[in-house]
Amino acid sequence: MITARKLRIALTAGVALATAVALAGCGSSNPLDEPTGSAGDGASTDTIVVGSQAYYSNEIIAEIYAQALENAGFTVERKFNVGQRDAYMPEVESGAIDLFPEYTGNLLEYLDADATATSPDDVYAALKDALPDGLTALDYAQASDQDTYTVTKQFAADNGLTSIGDLAKLTAKPVLGGAPELEQRPYGPTGAKEVYGIDLGFSATGESTLESLLAGQVQVADIYTAAPAFQTEDIVALTDPENMILASNVVPIASSDVASEIADVINAVSGMLSAEDLVALNVRSTVDQASAGDIAAQWLKDNVVD
């Protein structure tokens, strides 16, 4: 696991900003300090354009990338709230946007509808193969925004549930709640039967899925891993040891023209961004109503400074 000190060194070393001072660990090596000059020989003097979806969680990640690059001496332009994948991918592919936070499984499905990979490493490998020419996938993070089979902590404790497979031992048939299309997805009731031998009912709870779970109207709910509810409510995601559910880890997609120049900085960020971090960042946005800029700055300060 990348330590805070290693992240600090990676952020500074990648652009040769006061390298000797940074490696000595003195105060001026803090990558949150304002750069004293332009990027050195190790970095391009061109502006890095960082984009984001029209989605608060994605914008926070993009802002972390942007501030980390700025702290390392790069000039950054923000092009946030571009829209959904059909709107921003053409700009990423054209090089109009240099760096974009994506999600491995979701992007793989967009690029290759016939892909069969589901585990984090397999999905990442397939994604790298599926990316259009001119794009590079940098290191993916532990943080993800993907489907889960989630139950209340009380229901898990009462029934000894830790993994999806444990649902098979329930005497009463559990009901899975989620978006209507979940019923036909490979990780819906049919997939659960094939992979884990579980008989599930289904309820198309849609936007009320969390409320339906908390009210006991369904016993299992499809809640995305980055949902603030994992911090604000007493719920827990069941583990998926068979990788039935498509992994969708946060992954930086970069223009190949700049990928090597920014890799040290952005890969170090990915190495520190945990699933719990992403939930907490989203809570700060939705509950505390903090700005993406403030949230990103605090995360970098907490994770970069010794």
Secondary structure, 3 states (H helix, E strand, C coil): CCCHHHHHHHHHHCCCCCHHHHHCCCHHHCCCCCCCCCCCCCCCCCCEEEECCCCHHHHHHHHHHHHHHHHCCCCEEEECCCCCHHHHHHHHHHCCCCEEEEEHHHHHHHHCCCCCCCCHHHHHHHHHHHCCCCEEECCCCCCECCCCCEEEHHHHHHHCCCEHHHHHHCCCCCEEEECHHHHHCCCCHHHHHHHHCCCCEEEECHHHHHHHHHCCCCCEECCCCCCCHHHHCCEEECECCCCCCCCCEEEEEEEHHHHHHHHHHHHHHHHHCCHHHHHHHHHHHHCCCCCHHHHHHHHHHHHHCC
